[in-house]
Amino acid sequence: MNVSIPAYSVFPEPALSFHPERSEDRDAHPLRGLIRYGPYSRSFSGQLDPIRVATIAPSQDQRRLSSFLTELTQPCQPQERHDYLIDWPGFERVFRLRVTRAAQGCHIGLADDLNRLHDTPRPHLVLARALSRALTVLQTRRADFDVVFVYLPDRWSDGFTGDVDDFDLHDFLKAITAEQDLPSQILREGSALAYPCRASVMWRVGTALYVKAGGVPWKLATFDPETAHIGLSYAIKPRIESSPQYVTCCSQVFDADGTGLEFIAYDTSDAVISRENPFLTRTEMARLMARSLSLYQRRHAGTSPRRIVVQKNSEFKKEEIDGCFDAFEPVTEKIELLQVQQSSGWRGVQIDPPMSGSPKGQAAAFPLSRGTCLPLGTREILLWTQGTQAGIAERGRRYYKEGRTIPEPLKLVRFAGHGPLSEPARDVLGLTKMNWNNDGPHDRLPVTLSYAHVLARTIKRFATLASRPYQFRFFM
């Protein structure tokens, strides 16, 4: 019996745009594009100049943190990933803005007794209280700075997590600063101030700083302006004695503007939990989707998108499908519900053409190309968001971000919608390049899902966040 699979295709690497009007200002490489053209919001971000940075750090490390700010303004060369990373020329050369220390009263030195956290029974609570007090003091000077740097030295590592309380200091800080509408950048000693490759650190922190101050570094060059992508993520809150088990629902809306990314989140007990996956009732899904639609309409003068694509990691139950249509069908022409499955069970290798005299091809030295697409039927398609990339490495060389291993594709399953599956697959591929919080060329997951997961995890651990829209830049 002959067994065959459908023909595959390869999408070109999505290009990024670096100017709202000049369509020629585009590049597949995000860092190279910033150097060549400047950030996308360059023409209307003059009001950000300069970006004023406040600081919270141990008193003995304030000078070290000040030196780090100075380092952001100076050039350096990469010591790793030479096929991708490029020279850092200094913050002002990249973003066409200055970065400066905020006024004198915006720098909080923490007491030396925090260096003895390991001697306390619950070090994470001691550290959390100290940082909360410092942020409260800074809030009184909010008009004098734009972003706050919080430095966490390795000697405080005993206070970074708390197993009993499911505590994570990063999530805790992001939750309380978001509640205060306060952009923050957490700097860990090992991954920032002491990391060997300074160019990598400068690109990561510099880009994040620009975004947190309100800038837009790049957008997707080809993105339908009448499409809205909604990423869903759920987190199950631990049950406390006889209280109901709540599910945190997190929804983020991404559109062609790419600016002011907002999300909503709230708790509900009206959900069914199956194999540790929450599924909403029809009423709750309609409620969540209506709130998500309102985020889009608020940014677009009350108009609705022509096409809405809802993405989540788990399948869509019938009640969830009906809830989406209850919310969207009256105002939208096309509704697509897409499961983005991380564990597909598939692998693929690139086969080079046969050599002369050989009947069979040989396995290639490089993996499949990123953007390879393989249909599995009318509702399912495999998409490789990892693999070799064109247009990234210099001198035409192939670039493989992950280095080794055989990449596993995402499995996209459509539960509602029509038309070729290549359209949502192409969208997912582009959205893997929209994470402004790292220095890499792409992520494995689309930003709609990776951001929603981060937000749900954070809010799960911080029950007092108000049920209102939040900008994602406060959680980066």
ChimeraX attribute file (.defattr): number of C-alpha atoms within 10 A of each C-alpha:
attribute: neighborCount
match mode: 1-to-1
recipient: residues
	/A:1	3
	/A:2	3
	/A:3	4
	/A:4	6
	/A:5	8
	/A:6	9
	/A:7	9
	/A:8	13
	/A:9	13
	/A:10	15
	/A:11	16
	/A:12	16
	/A:13	20
	/A:14	22
	/A:15	20
	/A:16	24
	/A:17	26
	/A:18	28
	/A:19	21
	/A:20	17
	/A:21	9
	/A:22	9
	/A:23	12
	/A:24	11
	/A:25	19
	/A:26	23
	/A:27	23
	/A:28	21
	/A:29	22
	/A:30	25
	/A:31	25
	/A:32	18
	/A:33	22
	/A:34	22
	/A:35	16
	/A:36	13
	/A:37	18
	/A:38	22
	/A:39	27
	/A:40	24
	/A:41	19
	/A:42	19
	/A:43	11
	/A:44	10
	/A:45	17
	/A:46	12
	/A:47	9
	/A:48	17
	/A:49	14
	/A:50	18
	/A:51	21
	/A:52	19
	/A:53	24
	/A:54	25
	/A:55	26
	/A:56	23
	/A:57	23
	/A:58	22
	/A:59	14
	/A:60	12
	/A:61	16
	/A:62	18
	/A:63	12
	/A:64	15
	/A:65	20
	/A:66	15
	/A:67	12
	/A:68	14
	/A:69	17
	/A:70	15
	/A:71	15
	/A:72	24
	/A:73	20
	/A:74	14
	/A:75	15
	/A:76	18
	/A:77	15
	/A:78	18
	/A:79	14
	/A:80	14
	/A:81	15
	/A:82	12
	/A:83	15
	/A:84	19
	/A:85	22
	/A:86	21
	/A:87	19
	/A:88	24
	/A:89	18
	/A:90	21
	/A:91	24
	/A:92	17
	/A:93	16
	/A:94	23
	/A:95	24
	/A:96	17
	/A:97	18
	/A:98	16
	/A:99	22
	/A:100	18
	/A:101	18
	/A:102	19
	/A:103	13
	/A:104	9
	/A:105	13
	/A:106	22
	/A:107	22
	/A:108	20
	/A:109	15
	/A:110	20
	/A:111	12
	/A:112	10
	/A:113	8
	/A:114	18
	/A:115	17
	/A:116	12
	/A:117	19
	/A:118	15
	/A:119	10
	/A:120	13
	/A:121	9
	/A:122	15
	/A:123	20
	/A:124	23
	/A:125	19
	/A:126	14
	/A:127	20
	/A:128	18
	/A:129	11
	/A:130	13
	/A:131	19
	/A:132	15
	/A:133	12
	/A:134	19
	/A:135	21
	/A:136	13
	/A:137	15
	/A:138	22
	/A:139	17
	/A:140	11
	/A:141	13
	/A:142	16
	/A:143	8
	/A:144	17
	/A:145	23
	/A:146	20
	/A:147	23
	/A:148	26
	/A:149	19
	/A:150	22
	/A:151	21
	/A:152	22
	/A:153	17
	/A:154	14
	/A:155	13
	/A:156	16
	/A:157	17
	/A:158	18
	/A:159	23
	/A:160	18
	/A:161	19
	/A:162	15
	/A:163	8
	/A:164	7
	/A:165	10
	/A:166	10
	/A:167	18
	/A:168	17
	/A:169	19
	/A:170	14
	/A:171	20
	/A:172	19
	/A:173	22
	/A:174	24
	/A:175	24
	/A:176	19
	/A:177	20
	/A:178	20
	/A:179	15
	/A:180	14
	/A:181	15
	/A:182	23
	/A:183	24
	/A:184	26
	/A:185	21
	/A:186	17
	/A:187	17
	/A:188	17
	/A:189	14
	/A:190	12
	/A:191	13
	/A:192	20
	/A:193	18
	/A:194	12
	/A:195	13
	/A:196	14
	/A:197	16
	/A:198	22
	/A:199	24
	/A:200	26
	/A:201	21
	/A:202	27
	/A:203	25
	/A:204	17
	/A:205	21
	/A:206	24
	/A:207	24
	/A:208	23
	/A:209	27
	/A:210	21
	/A:211	21
	/A:212	26
	/A:213	23
	/A:214	20
	/A:215	23
	/A:216	22
	/A:217	28
	/A:218	26
	/A:219	26
	/A:220	22
	/A:221	21
	/A:222	14
	/A:223	17
	/A:224	15
	/A:225	12
	/A:226	13
	/A:227	19
	/A:228	23
	/A:229	25
	/A:230	24
	/A:231	26
	/A:232	26
	/A:233	25
	/A:234	26
	/A:235	22
	/A:236	20
	/A:237	17
	/A:238	14
	/A:239	10
	/A:240	8
	/A:241	7
	/A:242	6
	/A:243	8
	/A:244	13
	/A:245	17
	/A:246	19
	/A:247	25
	/A:248	22
	/A:249	25
	/A:250	26
	/A:251	30
	/A:252	29
	/A:253	24
	/A:254	22
	/A:255	19
	/A:256	16
	/A:257	16
	/A:258	15
	/A:259	20
	/A:260	16
	/A:261	17
	/A:262	20
	/A:263	24
	/A:264	23
	/A:265	27
	/A:266	20
	/A:267	19
	/A:268	15
	/A:269	13
	/A:270	18
	/A:271	17
	/A:272	13
	/A:273	13
	/A:274	8
	/A:275	6
	/A:276	9
	/A:277	15
	/A:278	20
	/A:279	22
	/A:280	25
	/A:281	19
	/A:282	20
	/A:283	16
	/A:284	20
	/A:285	24
	/A:286	22
	/A:287	15
	/A:288	21
	/A:289	21
	/A:290	16
	/A:291	19
	/A:292	24
	/A:293	21
	/A:294	15
	/A:295	20
	/A:296	23
	/A:297	14
	/A:298	11
	/A:299	13
	/A:300	12
	/A:301	8
	/A:302	12
	/A:303	14
	/A:304	20
	/A:305	22
	/A:306	15
	/A:307	18
	/A:308	23
	/A:309	20
	/A:310	22
	/A:311	27
	/A:312	21
	/A:313	21
	/A:314	18
	/A:315	19
	/A:316	21
	/A:317	14
	/A:318	14
	/A:319	16
	/A:320	20
	/A:321	20
	/A:322	17
	/A:323	22
	/A:324	26
	/A:325	20
	/A:326	17
	/A:327	20
	/A:328	20
	/A:329	12
	/A:330	8
	/A:331	14
	/A:332	15
	/A:333	12
	/A:334	16
	/A:335	20
	/A:336	20
	/A:337	23
	/A:338	26
	/A:339	19
	/A:340	24
	/A:341	17
	/A:342	15
	/A:343	11
	/A:344	14
	/A:345	9
	/A:346	11
	/A:347	12
	/A:348	13
	/A:349	15
	/A:350	14
	/A:351	15
	/A:352	13
	/A:353	13
	/A:354	12
	/A:355	10
	/A:356	7
	/A:357	6
	/A:358	9
	/A:359	9
	/A:360	12
	/A:361	12
	/A:362	14
	/A:363	13
	/A:364	12
	/A:365	10
	/A:366	18
	/A:367	21
	/A:368	22
	/A:369	24
	/A:370	23
	/A:371	26
	/A:372	22
	/A:373	24
	/A:374	20
	/A:375	19
	/A:376	16
	/A:377	10
	/A:378	12
	/A:379	16
	/A:380	17
	/A:381	21
	/A:382	24
	/A:383	28
	/A:384	25
	/A:385	27
	/A:386	26
	/A:387	26
	/A:388	22
	/A:389	22
	/A:390	18
	/A:391	17
	/A:392	24
	/A:393	18
	/A:394	13
	/A:395	8
	/A:396	9
	/A:397	13
	/A:398	17
	/A:399	21
	/A:400	21
	/A:401	18
	/A:402	12
	/A:403	13
	/A:404	10
	/A:405	8
	/A:406	15
	/A:407	22
	/A:408	20
	/A:409	27
	/A:410	25
	/A:411	26
	/A:412	25
	/A:413	24
	/A:414	22
	/A:415	17
	/A:416	17
	/A:417	16
	/A:418	12
	/A:419	9
	/A:420	10
	/A:421	19
	/A:422	16
	/A:423	9
	/A:424	21
	/A:425	25
	/A:426	19
	/A:427	18
	/A:428	25
	/A:429	27
	/A:430	24
	/A:431	24
	/A:432	21
	/A:433	27
	/A:434	22
	/A:435	20
	/A:436	22
	/A:437	17
	/A:438	18
	/A:439	21
	/A:440	19
	/A:441	18
	/A:442	22
	/A:443	18
	/A:444	21
	/A:445	21
	/A:446	22
	/A:447	24
	/A:448	25
	/A:449	24
	/A:450	17
	/A:451	23
	/A:452	26
	/A:453	21
	/A:454	17
	/A:455	29
	/A:456	23
	/A:457	19
	/A:458	20
	/A:459	24
	/A:460	27
	/A:461	19
	/A:462	15
	/A:463	13
	/A:464	11
	/A:465	15
	/A:466	12
	/A:467	10
	/A:468	12
	/A:469	16
	/A:470	20
	/A:471	18
	/A:472	22
	/A:473	25
	/A:474	23
	/A:475	23
	/A:476	22
